[in-house]
């Protein structure tokens, strides 16, 4: 590039420039590269050291004009770089694929990425750092091996500029020495070793439980029975039980239950004879009771026998005594139970 400029504008501005043949042409790339831009700047600074309107000023004017033409390209030089982090990852890890553009200015960076099998695009974001901009693509993949991300192309000044290709290696999380992992068979349940201290512990617990049970049994067996808060009621005497039966059936005659009334009187007398004197009256007929009568009650044989025959007449012959006879029969039964000589019952109170 420097040689081209010297040939174009001349190395010595005081010397006469030899005209070049008409068939020989020079071409300068536009926009220039960064190195060529620096060379243009050196030529421009050298031309400014001489007076502008001296001999050969036309060549200096040409040099200035050429430099001015290349300044827009020099000022707008853009560099695009690419990288992926981390360069080695495992299956499913997130990868940051960065495309950095220096001196981007107001350039709008694309937010799209062509499908890159076997990678999956998860997220896209743009980061601005001064005049530079950066696109960050978040990728992931589930395929092991070395994968190459192709050059990423960006339009700069109407022309595509590509970022270099980058490579990333994806490794498996499994043991690399095992090529094809195989499922192992289920092993049988292993018996846990039992130590001597554990045996002693369970033996101590068993002995403690037996000791508690023995102490409880001894206590329950040896303790004195607790007296009842209220003493049990004494059993009813035969005379009291018979009088209670008569009181229960007293109102049946008035209610019209004549048979129930006289049957109650008969049952009260028979139960009293059995309980007080041991005479099996409930299972005997009236005639049998009269024949087996006890000597202690000799004076009461006829009145009691007559009362029992009246009750039999009502029960079996459907007799219907008058109200006065019913009251007299009830009174006779009460008198006999209260005042007959007692064997088990206490004598009646005066």
ROBAMAR-441725 format. One record per atom (N, C-alpha, C): residue in three letters; y, z negated, x negated. Coordinates in steps of 0.05 Angstrom, whole numbers, padded with zeros to 5 digits, always signed. Each point is the difference from the previous one (the first is absolute). Last residue first. Layout:
ROBAMAR-441725
ALAYZX/...
This chain:
ROBAMAR-441725
UNK-01064-02318+01892/UNK+00005-00012+00026/UNK+00026+00011+00011/UNK-00066+00056-00066/UNK+00022-00019-00001/UNK+00005-00011+00028/UNK-00098+00036-00031/UNK+00026+00009+00009/UNK+00020-00023-00001/UNK-00082+00007-00070/UNK+00004-00008+00028/UNK+00028+00009+00009/UNK-00050+00058-00074/UNK+00012-00026+00002/UNK+00005-00007+00029/UNK-00081+00066-00031/UNK+00028-00001+00005/UNK+00010-00028+00001/UNK-00092+00019-00013/UNK+00015+00011-00022/UNK+00030-00003+00004/UNK-00060-00037+00064/UNK-00016-00001-00023/UNK+00015+00009-00025/UNK+00028-00043+00105/UNK+00003+00019-00022/UNK-00020-00006-00022/UNK+00010-00014+00114/UNK-00005-00013-00025/UNK-00001+00021-00023/UNK+00061+00024+00083/UNK-00029-00003-00004/UNK-00004-00014-00027/UNK+00086+00028+00037/UNK-00009-00027+00003/UNK-00030-00004-00003/UNK+00053+00086-00008/UNK+00016-00021-00011/UNK-00015-00027-00002/UNK-00041+00077+00040/UNK+00005+00004-00028/UNK+00015-00022-00013/UNK-00015-00002+00094/UNK-00025-00004-00015/UNK+00005+00004-00030/UNK+00073+00014+00058/UNK-00008-00028-00001/UNK-00025-00004-00016/UNK+00030+00088+00015/UNK+00018-00014-00018/UNK-00008-00029-00003/UNK-00046+00052+00064/UNK-00007+00009-00027/UNK+00017-00015-00021/UNK+00020-00014+00091/UNK-00025-00013-00007/UNK-00009+00008-00028/UNK+00077+00041+00037/UNK+00005-00028-00007/UNK-00025-00015-00008/UNK-00007+00090+00030/UNK+00015-00001-00026/UNK+00004-00029-00008/UNK-00038+00014+00084/UNK-00019+00008-00021/UNK+00013-00002-00027/UNK+00054-00013+00076/UNK-00017-00023-00005/UNK-00021+00006-00022/UNK+00058+00069+00028/UNK+00015-00020-00015/UNK-00017-00024-00006/UNK-00037+00067+00053/UNK+00004+00010-00027/UNK+00015-00020-00017/UNK-00014-00017+00092/UNK-00025-00003-00015/UNK+00004+00009-00030/UNK+00072+00013+00059/UNK-00004-00029-00005/UNK-00025-00005-00016/UNK+00020+00088+00029/UNK+00017-00008-00022/UNK-00003-00030-00007/UNK-00084+00050+00042/UNK+00027-00004+00008/UNK+00016-00010-00024/UNK-00088+00062-00015/UNK+00008-00027+00008/UNK+00030+00000+00008/UNK-00075+00076-00006/UNK+00029-00001-00003/UNK+00009-00027+00010/UNK-00095+00058-00039/UNK+00012-00019+00018/UNK+00030-00002-00006/UNK-00076+00058-00038/UNK+00027+00008+00008/UNK+00012-00018+00021/UNK-00084-00006-00054/UNK-00002+00004+00030/UNK+00027+00008+00011/UNK-00010-00017-00095/UNK-00022+00017+00007/UNK-00002+00006+00030/UNK+00073-00053-00041/UNK-00006+00022-00019/UNK-00021+00019+00011/UNK+00024-00078+00050/UNK+00023+00019-00001/UNK-00007+00023-00018/UNK-00062-00069+00006/UNK+00002+00014+00026/UNK+00023+00020+00000/UNK-00014-00056-00076/UNK-00020+00022+00002/UNK+00002+00015+00026/UNK+00056-00075-00013/UNK+00009+00022-00017/UNK-00020+00023+00001/UNK-00023-00079+00045/UNK+00023+00013+00013/UNK+00009+00024-00016/UNK-00066-00053-00038/UNK-00011+00016+00022/UNK+00022+00014+00016/UNK+00025-00061-00070/UNK-00011+00024-00011/UNK-00012+00018+00021/UNK+00032-00085+00027/UNK+00023+00017-00009/UNK-00011+00027-00012/UNK-00063-00067+00024/UNK+00013+00011+00024/UNK+00022+00019-00007/UNK-00042-00047-00071/UNK-00018+00020+00011/UNK+00012+00013+00025/UNK+00047-00072-00038/UNK+00003+00024-00018/UNK-00018+00022+00011/UNK-00003-00084+00045/UNK+00026+00013+00003/UNK+00003+00026-00017/UNK-00082-00051-00008/UNK+00004+00012+00026/UNK+00027+00013+00003/UNK-00021-00046-00082/UNK-00017+00022+00005/UNK+00006+00014+00026/UNK+00040-00081-00045/UNK+00016+00025+00004/UNK-00018+00024+00008/UNK-00033-00088-00023/UNK+00018-00004+00023/UNK+00015+00025+00007/UNK-00057-00003-00077/UNK-00016-00001+00025/UNK+00018-00003+00024/UNK+00012+00015-00100/UNK+00017+00010+00021/UNK-00014-00002+00027/UNK-00042-00027-00081/UNK+00027-00011-00003/UNK+00018+00007+00023/UNK-00091+00034-00011/UNK+00003-00026+00013/UNK+00028-00011-00001/UNK-00019+00106+00002/UNK-00003-00022-00020/UNK+00005-00026+00014/UNK-00041+00097+00040/UNK+00024-00017-00002/UNK-00005-00024-00018/UNK-00055+00080+00033/UNK+00002-00009-00028/UNK+00024-00018-00005/UNK-00017+00037+00086/UNK-00026-00011-00008/UNK+00001-00011-00028/UNK+00076+00045+00036/UNK-00005-00025+00015/UNK-00026-00013-00009/UNK+00023+00084-00034/UNK+00018-00020-00012/UNK-00006-00027+00014/UNK-00045+00074+00033/UNK-00011-00008-00026/UNK+00018-00021-00013/UNK+00028+00037+00082/UNK-00024-00016+00004/UNK-00011-00010-00026/UNK+00072+00061-00003/UNK+00009-00027+00009/UNK-00024-00018+00005/UNK-00014+00075-00073/UNK+00009+00000+00028/UNK+00008-00028+00008/UNK+00005+00032-00104/UNK-00018-00009+00021/UNK+00013+00004+00027/UNK+00040+00016-00089/UNK-00022+00018+00002/UNK-00019-00008+00023/UNK+00081-00050-00024/UNK+00008+00028+00004/UNK-00023+00020+00004/UNK-00014-00097-00017/UNK+00008+00008+00027/UNK+00008+00029+00002/UNK-00049-00068-00066/UNK+00003+00029-00001/UNK+00007+00011+00027/UNK+00022-00097-00048/UNK-00015+00011+00022/UNK+00005+00030+00001/UNK+00042-00068-00059/UNK-00022+00016-00010/UNK-00018+00012+00021/UNK+00085-00054+00005/UNK-00026-00014+00003/UNK-00023+00016-00011/UNK+00094+00030-00005/UNK+00002-00029-00001/UNK-00027-00014-00001/UNK+00009+00096+00006/UNK+00015-00009-00024/UNK-00001-00030-00002/UNK-00041+00042+00076/UNK-00013+00008-00025/UNK+00013-00012-00025/UNK+00037-00015+00086/UNK-00025-00013-00001/UNK-00015+00007-00026/UNK+00081+00045+00018/UNK+00005-00028-00006/UNK-00026-00015-00003/UNK-00002+00089+00028/UNK+00007-00001-00028/UNK+00005-00029-00009/UNK-00016+00016+00092/UNK-00024+00006-00015/UNK+00005-00002-00031/UNK+00073-00011+00061/UNK-00019-00022+00002/UNK-00024+00005-00017/UNK+00064+00069+00005/UNK+00012-00023-00014/UNK-00019-00024+00001/UNK-00023+00079+00048/UNK-00003+00004-00029/UNK+00011-00024-00016/UNK+00009+00001+00095/UNK-00028-00003-00008/UNK-00003+00003-00030/UNK+00086+00013+00037/UNK-00008-00028+00002/UNK-00028-00004-00009/UNK+00031+00088+00003/UNK+00013-00015-00021/UNK-00007-00029+00001/UNK-00028+00056+00069/UNK-00016+00006-00024/UNK+00012-00015-00023/UNK+00045-00005+00081/UNK-00024-00017+00000/UNK-00018+00006-00024/UNK+00080+00053+00009/UNK+00007-00028+00000/UNK-00024-00018-00002/UNK-00009+00094+00008/UNK+00008-00008-00027/UNK+00007-00029-00001/UNK-00021+00035+00085/UNK-00024+00000-00017/UNK+00007-00008-00028/UNK+00071+00009+00061/UNK-00016-00023+00007/UNK-00025-00001-00019/UNK+00097+00045+00000/UNK-00025+00005-00015/UNK-00018-00025+00004/UNK+00091+00009+00036/UNK-00020+00015+00015/UNK-00026+00005-00015/UNK+00082-00053-00024/UNK+00004+00029-00004/UNK-00020+00017+00015/UNK-00007-00095+00000/UNK+00025+00007+00014/UNK+00006+00030-00002/UNK-00072-00034-00049/UNK-00006-00001+00029/UNK+00024+00008+00016/UNK+00007-00006-00096/UNK-00014+00024+00009/UNK-00005-00001+00030/UNK+00043-00068-00062/UNK+00016+00016+00019/UNK-00015+00024+00011/UNK-00040-00061-00064/UNK+00010-00016+00022/UNK+00014+00017+00021/UNK-00045+00018-00090/UNK-00009+00014+00025/UNK+00012-00014+00025/UNK+00018-00032-00092/UNK+00004+00030-00001/UNK-00006+00013+00027/UNK-00015-00094-00014/UNK+00029+00006+00002/UNK+00005+00030+00001/UNK-00088-00031-00017/UNK+00008-00004+00028/UNK+00030+00006+00005/UNK-00034+00004-00089/UNK-00011+00022+00017/UNK+00008-00003+00029/UNK+00025-00069-00059/UNK+00016+00024-00005/UNK-00011+00024+00016/UNK-00049-00080+00002/UNK+00025-00003+00016/UNK+00018+00024-00005/UNK-00078-00005-00052/UNK-00007+00005+00028/UNK+00025-00002+00018/UNK+00008-00020-00092/UNK-00005+00028+00003/UNK-00006+00007+00030/UNK+00011-00090-00024/UNK+00025+00014-00002/UNK-00004+00030+00005/UNK-00076-00055-00005/UNK+00014-00006+00025/UNK+00027+00015+00000/UNK-00055+00006-00078/UNK-00012+00014+00023/UNK+00016-00005+00026/UNK+00055-00006-00091/UNK-00022-00014+00011/UNK-00011+00015+00024/UNK+00052+00048-00082/UNK+00003-00011+00026/UNK-00026-00015+00008/UNK+00030+00009-00104/UNK-00012+00016+00022/UNK+00003-00015+00027/UNK+00075-00014-00077/UNK-00028-00008+00006/UNK-00011+00017+00023/UNK+00076+00037-00069/UNK-00003-00014+00026/UNK-00029-00007+00005/UNK+00041+00010-00100/UNK-00010+00016+00022/UNK-00003-00017+00025/UNK+00076-00022-00073/UNK-00029-00004+00004/UNK-00010+00016+00023/UNK+00084+00026-00063/UNK-00005-00011+00026/UNK-00030-00003+00004/UNK+00028+00026-00084/UNK+00025-00011+00009/UNK-00002-00013+00027/UNK-00084+00006-00066/UNK+00015+00017+00018/UNK+00026-00014+00009/UNK-00047-00017-00096/UNK-00001-00009+00028/UNK+00017+00018+00017/UNK-00050+00030-00090/UNK+00026-00008+00010/UNK-00002-00007+00029/UNK-00079-00006-00077/UNK+00011+00016+00023/UNK+00026-00011+00009/UNK-00030-00009-00102/UNK-00004-00013+00025/UNK+00011+00017+00022/UNK-00039+00040-00095/UNK+00024-00011+00013/UNK-00007-00013+00027/UNK-00063+00047-00060/UNK+00005-00029-00004/UNK+00024-00011+00015/UNK-00027+00094+00003/UNK-00023-00016+00007/UNK+00005-00030-00002/UNK+00066+00065-00025/UNK-00005+00002+00028/UNK-00023-00018+00009/UNK+00019+00006-00093/UNK+00022-00013+00015/UNK-00005+00000+00030/UNK-00059+00046-00057/UNK-00003-00029-00003/UNK+00021-00015+00016/UNK+00005+00095-00003/UNK-00023-00009+00016/UNK-00003-00030-00002/UNK+00066+00039-00053/UNK+00007+00002+00028/UNK-00023-00010+00018/UNK-00014+00007-00093/UNK+00018-00022+00006/UNK+00008+00000+00029/UNK-00054+00072-00030/UNK-00014-00026+00000/UNK+00017-00023+00006/UNK+00040+00086-00009/UNK-00017-00001+00024/UNK-00015-00027+00002/UNK+00052+00017-00078/UNK+00017-00005+00024/UNK-00016-00002+00025/UNK-00046+00022-00079/UNK+00010-00028-00001/UNK+00017-00006+00024/UNK-00030+00089-00013/UNK-00022-00018+00009/UNK+00009-00029+00000/UNK+00061+00063-00033/UNK-00003+00004+00029/UNK-00022-00018+00010/UNK+00014+00001-00093/UNK+00022-00013+00014/UNK-00002+00003+00030/UNK-00062+00045-00055/UNK-00005-00029+00000/UNK+00023-00015+00014/UNK+00009+00094-00010/UNK-00022-00007+00018/UNK-00005-00030+00001/UNK+00063+00032-00062/UNK+00010+00003+00028/UNK-00021-00007+00020/UNK-00024+00002-00091/UNK+00018-00023+00006/UNK+00010+00001+00028/UNK-00050+00073-00031/UNK-00017-00023+00003/UNK+00017-00025+00007/UNK+00045+00080-00021/UNK-00013+00001+00026/UNK-00018-00023+00005/UNK+00039+00005-00086/UNK+00021-00003+00021/UNK-00012+00000+00028/UNK-00055+00018-00075/UNK+00006-00028+00003/UNK+00022-00005+00021/UNK-00023+00089-00020/UNK-00023-00014+00013/UNK+00007-00029+00004/UNK+00062+00049-00050/UNK+00001+00007+00029/UNK-00023-00013+00015/UNK+00003-00009-00094/UNK+00021-00016+00013/UNK+00002+00006+00030/UNK-00058+00052-00055/UNK-00011-00027+00006/UNK+00021-00017+00014/UNK+00009+00106+00012/UNK-00001-00019-00022/UNK-00010-00027+00009/UNK-00014+00107+00032/UNK+00007-00027+00010/UNK-00003-00020-00023/UNK+00017+00114+00012/UNK-00013-00023-00014/UNK+00011-00026+00010/UNK-00006+00091+00059/UNK+00019-00015-00016/UNK-00014-00024-00014/UNK-00041+00096+00031/UNK-00001-00028+00006/UNK+00019-00015-00019/UNK+00009+00105+00035/UNK-00009-00017-00022/UNK+00002-00029+00009/UNK-00015+00096+00055/UNK+00017-00024-00002/UNK-00012-00019-00022/UNK-00015+00107-00009/UNK-00008-00023+00018/UNK+00018-00024-00005/UNK+00039+00100-00015/UNK-00018-00019-00013/UNK-00007-00023+00019/UNK+00028+00107+00016/UNK+00007-00028+00006/UNK-00020-00019-00013/UNK+00023+00097-00044/UNK-00016-00013+00021/UNK+00009-00028+00005/UNK+00070+00073-00040/UNK-00023-00015-00008/UNK-00014-00012+00024/UNK+00061+00092-00014/UNK-00002-00026+00014/UNK-00025-00014-00008/UNK+00054+00071-00064/UNK-00022-00002+00019/UNK+00001-00028+00013/UNK+00069+00073-00060/UNK-00007-00027+00008/UNK-00021+00001+00022/UNK+00023+00070-00077/UNK-00005+00000+00029/UNK-00008-00028+00008/UNK+00030+00011-00089/UNK+00009+00026+00011/UNK-00003+00000+00031/UNK+00017-00079-00075/UNK-00018+00006+00022/UNK+00010+00025+00014/UNK+00048-00035-00072/UNK-00027+00005-00011/UNK-00020+00007+00022/UNK+00093-00025+00016/UNK-00003+00028-00008/UNK-00028+00006-00011/UNK+00030-00071+00077/UNK-00008+00000-00028/UNK-00005+00028-00009/UNK+00069-00009+00080/UNK-00028-00008-00006/UNK-00005+00000-00030/UNK+00081+00030+00043/UNK+00000-00029-00003/UNK-00028-00010-00006/UNK+00041+00100-00028/UNK-00013-00016+00021/UNK+00001-00029-00005/UNK+00075+00076-00032/UNK-00026-00011-00007/UNK-00011-00017+00023/UNK+00078+00082-00025/UNK-00009-00019+00020/UNK-00028-00009-00008/UNK+00092+00049-00050/UNK-00029-00004+00000/UNK-00007-00023+00020/UNK+00083+00080-00017/UNK-00007-00028+00005/UNK-00030-00002+00002/UNK+00086+00073-00035/UNK-00028-00006+00004/UNK-00004-00030+00005/UNK+00083+00084+00008/UNK-00009-00026-00010/UNK-00029-00005+00008/UNK+00080+00087-00013/UNK-00024-00011+00013/UNK-00007-00027-00013/UNK+00104+00036+00000/UNK-00027+00005-00013/UNK-00022-00013+00016/UNK+00089+00038+00048/UNK-00007-00024-00016/UNK-00028+00005-00012/UNK+00071+00080+00029/UNK-00025-00015+00005/UNK-00002-00024-00018/UNK+00075+00071+00050/UNK-00004-00015-00024/UNK-00024-00018+00005/UNK+00050+00093+00049/UNK-00019-00022-00001/UNK-00003-00012-00028/UNK+00091+00046+00042/UNK-00024+00007-00015/UNK-00019-00024+00000/UNK+00089-00002+00039/UNK-00013+00024+00011/UNK-00025+00009-00014/UNK+00048-00079-00026/UNK+00019+00023-00002/UNK-00013+00026+00009/UNK-00072-00065+00002/UNK+00025-00008-00014/UNK+00017+00025-00005/UNK-00095-00038+00058/UNK+00020+00021-00003/UNK+00026-00011-00013/UNK-00105-00034-00017/UNK+00024-00006+00014/UNK+00020+00023-00002/UNK-00115-00028-00015/UNK+00023+00019-00002/UNK+00023-00009+00017/UNK-00091-00043-00054/UNK+00015-00003+00024/UNK+00026+00017-00003/UNK-00105+00004-00047/UNK+00029-00001-00003/UNK+00014+00000+00027/UNK-00098-00040+00004/UNK+00012+00025-00010/UNK+00030-00003-00003/UNK-00079-00075-00010/UNK+00021+00007+00019/UNK+00015+00024-00010/UNK-00104-00037-00020/UNK+00025+00011-00010/UNK+00019+00006+00023/UNK-00090-00070-00025/UNK+00012+00019+00019/UNK+00028+00008-00010/UNK-00101-00050-00030/UNK+00027+00007-00008/UNK+00011+00022+00018/UNK-00074-00075+00034/UNK+00002+00022-00019/UNK+00029+00004-00008/UNK-00045-00040+00097/UNK+00002-00007-00028/UNK+00002+00025-00017/UNK+00031-00022+00104/UNK-00018+00016-00016/UNK+00004-00006-00029/UNK+00052-00030+00078/UNK-00026-00014-00001/UNK-00021+00016-00014/UNK+00117-00012+00006/UNK-00024+00017+00001/UNK-00024-00017-00002/UNK+00119+00002+00015/UNK-00025-00015-00004/UNK-00023+00020+00002/UNK+00119-00008-00010/UNK-00025+00013+00005/UNK-00023-00019-00003/UNK+00115+00010+00010/UNK-00022-00020-00002/UNK-00026+00014+00009/UNK+00098+00038-00042/UNK-00022+00004+00020/UNK-00021-00021-00005/UNK+00109+00015-00026/UNK-00024-00016-00006/UNK-00020+00005+00023/UNK+00095+00045-00049/UNK-00018+00000+00023/UNK-00025-00015-00008/UNK+00106+00000-00040/UNK-00029-00001-00005/UNK-00014-00001+00027/UNK+00102+00022-00057/UNK-00014-00007+00024/UNK-00030+00002-00006/UNK+00103-00010-00056/UNK-00028+00008+00002/UNK-00011-00008+00027/UNK+00088-00023-00032/UNK-00001+00029+00007/UNK-00029+00010+00004/UNK+00005-00101+00011/UNK+00023+00014-00012/UNK+00000+00029+00010/UNK-00078-00035+00032/UNK+00007-00016-00024/UNK+00023+00015-00014/UNK-00063-00001+00099/UNK+00023+00011-00015/UNK+00008-00019-00022/UNK-00092+00025+00066/UNK+00014-00020-00015/UNK+00022+00013-00016/UNK-00072+00020+00089/UNK+00018+00011-00020/UNK+00016-00023-00012/UNK-00104+00011+00052/UNK+00027-00011+00000/UNK+00016+00012-00023/UNK-00102+00002+00062/UNK+00020+00015-00016/UNK+00026-00015+00000/UNK-00116-00017+00022/UNK+00028-00006+00005/UNK+00017+00018-00019/UNK-00097+00010+00010/UNK+00005-00024+00017/UNK+00029-00004+00006/UNK-00076+00082-00030/UNK+00028-00008-00001/UNK+00004-00024+00019/UNK-00091+00035-00055/UNK+00012-00004+00026/UNK+00028-00010-00003/UNK-00076+00061-00065/UNK+00019-00022+00004/UNK+00010-00001+00029/UNK-00064+00060-00055/UNK-00010-00018+00020/UNK+00019-00023+00007/UNK+00039+00084+00003/UNK-00027-00011+00001/UNK-00009-00009-00028/UNK+00094+00021+00045/UNK-00011-00002-00026/UNK-00027-00014+00002/UNK+00083+00052+00064/UNK-00026-00014-00001/UNK-00012+00001-00028/UNK+00105+00007+00005/UNK-00022+00017+00008/UNK-00026-00016-00002/UNK+00096-00043+00018/UNK-00019+00004-00022/UNK-00023+00016+00011/UNK+00112-00033+00025/UNK-00027+00009+00007/UNK-00017+00004-00025/UNK+00096-00021+00012/UNK-00016-00024+00006/UNK-00029+00008+00007/UNK+00089+00044-00064/UNK-00019+00003+00023/UNK-00017-00025+00003/UNK+00102+00000-00039/UNK-00028+00003-00009/UNK-00019+00002+00023/UNK+00108+00023-00018/UNK-00018-00012+00019/UNK-00029+00005-00009/UNK+00098-00006-00057/UNK-00024+00016+00006/UNK-00018-00016+00020/UNK+00088-00021-00045/UNK-00004-00001+00029/UNK-00025+00016+00009/UNK+00001-00034-00099/UNK+00024+00003+00016/UNK-00005-00003+00029/UNK-00059+00000-00084/UNK-00005+00014+00026/UNK+00024+00004+00016/UNK-00028-00032-00096/UNK+00025+00013+00008/UNK-00003+00016+00026/UNK-00093-00023-00031/UNK+00024-00009-00013/UNK+00024+00016+00009/UNK-00099-00026+00045/UNK+00019+00022-00004/UNK+00025-00012-00012/UNK-00113-00027+00019/UNK+00027-00008-00007/UNK+00017+00024-00006/UNK-00095-00033+00053/UNK+00013+00024-00009/UNK+00029-00007-00005/UNK-00100-00057+00012/UNK+00030+00001-00001/UNK+00009+00027-00011/UNK-00087-00059+00046/UNK+00005+00027-00012/UNK+00030+00005+00001/UNK-00070-00088+00009/UNK+00028+00008+00003/UNK+00004+00026-00016/UNK-00090-00052+00049/UNK+00011+00013-00023/UNK+00029+00009+00006/UNK-00083-00075+00037/UNK+00024+00016+00006/UNK+00012+00011-00026/UNK-00108-00023+00021/UNK+00025-00011-00010/UNK+00023+00018+00008/UNK-00095+00018+00018/UNK+00016-00013+00021/UNK+00026-00012-00010/UNK-00075+00014-00072/UNK-00001+00013+00026/UNK+00017-00016+00020/UNK+00031-00013-00100/UNK-00027+00000+00014/UNK+00003+00012+00027/UNK+00059+00024-00093/UNK-00002-00018+00023/UNK-00028+00001+00011/UNK+00074+00037-00083/UNK-00028-00005+00006/UNK-00001-00021+00022/UNK+00083+00030-00027/UNK-00014+00024-00008/UNK-00030-00003+00004/UNK+00074-00050+00064/UNK-00011-00001-00027/UNK-00015+00025-00007/UNK+00071+00030+00030/UNK-00007-00027-00009/UNK-00017-00014+00021/UNK+00043+00104-00035/UNK-00015-00015+00020/UNK-00008-00027-00012/UNK+00080+00086-00015/UNK-00019-00019-00011/UNK-00014-00014+00024/UNK+00079+00085-00031/UNK-00020-00012+00018/UNK-00018-00019-00014/UNK+00104+00059-00006/UNK-00023-00012-00012/UNK-00018-00012+00021/UNK+00092+00069-00019/UNK-00019-00010+00020/UNK-00024-00011-00015/UNK+00111+00030-00020/UNK-00027-00004-00010/UNK-00017-00014+00021/UNK+00098+00062-00011/UNK-00016-00018+00016/UNK-00028-00002-00013/UNK+00110+00037-00019/UNK-00027-00001-00010/UNK-00016-00022+00015/UNK+00097+00033+00007/UNK-00019-00003+00022/UNK-00029-00001-00009/UNK+00076+00011-00059/UNK+00005-00024+00015/UNK-00021-00005+00021/UNK-00004+00079-00051/UNK-00005-00023-00017/UNK+00004-00026+00015/UNK+00019+00083+00043/UNK-00029-00004-00004/UNK-00006-00024-00016/UNK+00090+00022+00012/UNK-00012-00009+00025/UNK-00030-00004-00002/UNK+00047+00034-00077/UNK+00004-00029+00006/UNK-00012-00008+00027/UNK+00005+00091-00041/UNK-00025-00015-00002/UNK+00003-00030+00008/UNK+00074+00062-00003/UNK-00020+00011+00019/UNK-00025-00016+00001/UNK+00068-00021-00062/UNK+00007-00008+00027/UNK-00019+00011+00021/UNK-00013+00026-00090/UNK-00006-00029+00004/UNK+00007-00009+00028/UNK+00023+00088-00024/UNK-00029-00003+00003/UNK-00007-00029+00004/UNK+00090+00020-00016/UNK-00008+00010+00026/UNK-00030-00004+00004/UNK+00037-00020-00084/UNK+00008-00020+00021/UNK-00010+00008+00027/UNK-00013+00061-00069/UNK-00018-00024-00004/UNK+00007-00021+00021/UNK+00054+00077-00005/UNK-00026+00006+00012/UNK-00019-00024-00002/UNK+00084-00006-00040/UNK+00002-00001+00029/UNK-00026+00006+00014/UNK+00005+00007-00093/UNK+00000-00028+00008/UNK+00003-00002+00030/UNK+00005+00085-00036/UNK-00027-00010-00002/UNK-00002-00029+00008/UNK+00084+00039-00002/UNK-00015+00012+00022/UNK-00029-00010-00001/UNK+00062-00021-00069/UNK+00001-00018+00023/UNK-00016+00010+00024/UNK+00019+00037-00091/UNK-00027-00006+00009/UNK-00001-00019+00023/UNK+00084-00007-00055/UNK-00017+00025+00000/UNK-00029-00008+00006/UNK+00067-00069+00038/UNK-00003+00013-00025/UNK-00017+00025+00003/UNK+00024-00067+00069/UNK+00011+00027+00000/UNK+00001+00013-00028/UNK-00036-00090+00020/UNK-00012+00018+00019/UNK+00010+00028-00002/UNK-00015-00073-00081/UNK+00021+00007+00021/UNK-00011+00022+00018/UNK-00074-00065-00042/UNK+00019+00021-00009/UNK+00021+00006+00021/UNK-00071-00064+00016/UNK+00013-00009-00025/UNK+00021+00021-00010/UNK-00060+00011+00077/UNK+00025-00013+00006/UNK+00014-00009-00025/UNK-00087+00040+00000/UNK+00021+00020+00006/UNK+00027-00013+00005/UNK-00078-00054-00014/UNK+00008+00014-00025/UNK+00023+00020+00005/UNK-00039-00046+00075/UNK+00016-00018-00016/UNK+00009+00013-00026/UNK-00059+00048+00055/UNK+00026-00002+00013/UNK+00019-00019-00016/UNK-00089+00011-00028/UNK+00015+00025-00005/UNK+00028-00003+00012/UNK-00060-00069+00017/UNK+00008+00000-00028/UNK+00017+00024-00007/UNK-00038-00006+00087/UNK+00022-00020-00003/UNK+00009-00001-00029/UNK-00074+00054+00022/UNK+00025+00011+00011/UNK+00023-00019-00004/UNK-00085-00031-00022/UNK+00009+00019-00020/UNK+00026+00014+00009/UNK-00042-00060+00059/UNK+00011-00014-00022/UNK+00011+00019-00021/UNK-00046+00036+00073/UNK+00026-00010+00008/UNK+00013-00015-00022/UNK-00088+00030-00012/UNK+00019+00022-00002/UNK+00028-00009+00008/UNK-00070-00062+00010/UNK+00004+00006-00028/UNK+00021+00022-00004/UNK-00028-00021+00088/UNK+00016-00021-00011/UNK+00007+00004-00029/UNK-00017+00088+00056/UNK-00015-00025-00003/UNK+00018-00021-00012/UNK+00042+00080+00060/UNK-00012-00005-00026/UNK-00016-00026+00000/UNK+00010+00065+00089/UNK+00016-00019-00016/UNK-00014-00006-00026/UNK-00004+00078-00002/UNK+00017-00017+00016/UNK-00017-00011+00023/UNK-00007+00055-00106/UNK-00012-00010+00025/UNK+00020-00018+00015/UNK+00023+00084-00063/UNK+00000-00029-00002/UNK-00010-00011+00026/UNK-00001+00098-00061/UNK-00003-00014+00026/UNK-00001-00030-00005/UNK+00032+00102-00051/UNK-00007-00029-00003/UNK-00002-00012+00028/UNK-00007+00107-00049/UNK+00012-00019+00020/UNK-00011-00028-00006/UNK+00008+00109-00043/UNK-00010-00028-00005/UNK+00015-00019+00018/UNK+00018+00096-00006/UNK-00026-00004+00012/UNK-00010-00028-00003/UNK+00084+00032-00038/UNK+00001-00001+00030/UNK-00028-00006+00012/UNK+00029-00039-00097/UNK-00008+00025+00012/UNK+00000-00001+00030/UNK+00067-00064-00049/UNK-00029+00003+00002/UNK-00007+00027+00012/UNK+00090-00033-00061/UNK-00011+00007+00027/UNK-00030+00005-00001/UNK+00056-00067-00064/UNK-00012+00027-00001/UNK-00011+00006+00028/UNK+00083-00066-00027/UNK-00027+00000+00012/UNK-00010+00029+00000/UNK+00071-00052-00067/UNK-00002+00020+00021/UNK-00029+00002+00008/UNK+00045-00090-00038/UNK-00011+00025-00009/UNK-00002+00019+00024/UNK+00030-00090+00006/UNK+00021+00015-00014/UNK-00010+00027-00009/UNK-00054-00068+00045/UNK+00018+00013+00019/UNK+00022+00016-00014/UNK-00105-00025-00022/UNK+00026-00004-00013/UNK+00020+00015+00017/UNK-00088+00000+00032/UNK+00000-00026-00014/UNK+00027-00006-00013/UNK-00022+00060+00092/UNK+00006+00001-00029/UNK+00001-00027-00012/UNK-00023+00030+00093/UNK+00027-00007-00004/UNK+00008+00001-00030/UNK-00089+00026+00029/UNK+00017+00009+00022/UNK+00030-00005-00007/UNK-00070-00026-00059/UNK+00001+00029+00001/UNK+00020+00010+00021/UNK-00017-00092-00005/UNK+00015+00009-00024/UNK+00002+00031-00001/UNK-00050-00039+00070/UNK+00028-00005+00003/UNK+00016+00009-00024/UNK-00094+00005-00003/UNK+00011+00019+00020/UNK+00030-00004+00003/UNK-00046-00059-00055/UNK+00002+00026-00013/UNK+00012+00020+00019/UNK-00021-00085+00034/UNK+00023-00001-00018/UNK+00005+00027-00014/UNK-00077-00009+00053/UNK+00024+00000+00017/UNK+00025+00000-00018/
